[in-house]
Each structure stands twice: as structure tokens, then as C-alpha cells.
Amino acid sequence: MDGKVWLTLGVIIAVGLAIAAAVLLVRVFAARRLLLDSGIPLRDKALFWVAVAYTVSPVDLIPDPVYLDDIGVLLLALRSLHAAAGAVRPTKEPGATA
């Protein structure tokens, strides 16, 4: 395989990772309504803002053509927010009346 094939493959992977990071960033912003919930700990709310700042920051653990670190931070923020929300507001069982 010549250099042109490797370059094309690298660009395709970089674009795919960028799209994945963008989708996760949108999901993090969609989950921001959880920040208004007073029962969620401040640590989880702060993690949201740290994840957003890290994603848009030019300073990264891994250089920007590879978005694996950004994706990891966003996934951690999403999981943390949803876990905290689930712990605060357990889901109702089907058929239960309020």
C-alpha cells in the first residue's frame, strides 16, 4: 500500500472520530437539564463543564487529529450525569400509581 492509501485511511478515521466526538458533545448538552436538578451532586455537575471545556480546548492529552481522549471524557461525563440522576430519581415501576 502506498502513501496515498494510508493518507486516505487516516483522513477517514479522523473524520469518523470527529463526528463521534461531536455527537457526544451534543448528547452532553442535551443532558444539561440534569444540571438544574438540585439533587444531583455538585461533583457531577462540575464534571459536565469540565468535559465541555476539555473538548473545545486546544490543549489535549492526545493531539487533536485523534479524538479518543475527547470521546472518553464526554462518555465519562454522560455516564456520571445519568448515574447521578438515576440515583436521585429512581425509575417508577410499571403500574405504580403516584
N, C-alpha and C positions, 0 to 999 in steps of 0.2 A: 504494500500500500504506500502510495506516495504522500507527500506533504499536503496536497490539496484535499485528499480524503480525510486525513487527520484533522485538518482545519475545519472542514465542513462538519465532521462529527463533534468536534469541540464546540462549535457555534450552536449546534442543535442541542447539545447537553446544557450549555449555558442559558439558552433561551428557555428551555424546559424548567430549569431551576429558578430562573427569574419569574416565570409565570407561577410556579408553585409558591414562591415567597410572596408574590402579590396577592394570590388567592388567600393565603393565610393571614396576611395583613388586613384584608377586607373582613375576614371572619373575626379577627381580633376587634376591629372597630364595631362590628355588628354585636359583639358581646359586651360592648361598653355600657350597655344599660344595666348590667350587673353591678357596675361601679356605683350606681345610685342606691343600691340596696344597702341599708345600714347594718345588716347582719353579717356582711362579708368582711373578713379581717382586712386591716389596712395593708398588711403584707401582700395579699393577693391583688389588691387594688394598685399598689405601687409596682408590682411585677408587670402589670399591664403597660404602664407608662414606660418602664424600663425596656420592655420588649419593643415598643413602638420607636423609642429613641434609638435603640441599638440597630433596628432595621434601617432607619433612614440615615443613620450616622455614617460618615465616610471611614471611620475607624472600625476595623473588623479583626476578628481572630484569624480568619481566612480571607485572602483578598477577594474583592467583590465579584470577579467573574464566576466564582463558586459560591453559591448562596446557601450552602449547607448549614453554616453557623446561624444565619438569619432564620432559616426554616426551623432549626432546633429551638431557638429562643422563642419564636412565635408559638410553636407547638407547646412548649412548656408553659407559656402564659395562658394559652387557651385551656389546657388541661387543669391548671391551677384555678383559674376563674370558675370553670364548670364544676370542679370538685368542691370548691368552697360554697358555691351556690347550692349544690346538691346536699351538702352537709347542713346548711342553714335552713333550706326549704325542702324537706324530703317529699318525694312524689306521693300523691294520694293513691291509694289502692283503687282499682276499678270497682265501681258500685258503691263506694263510700259516699255518704251524704255529709254535707257541711252544716 
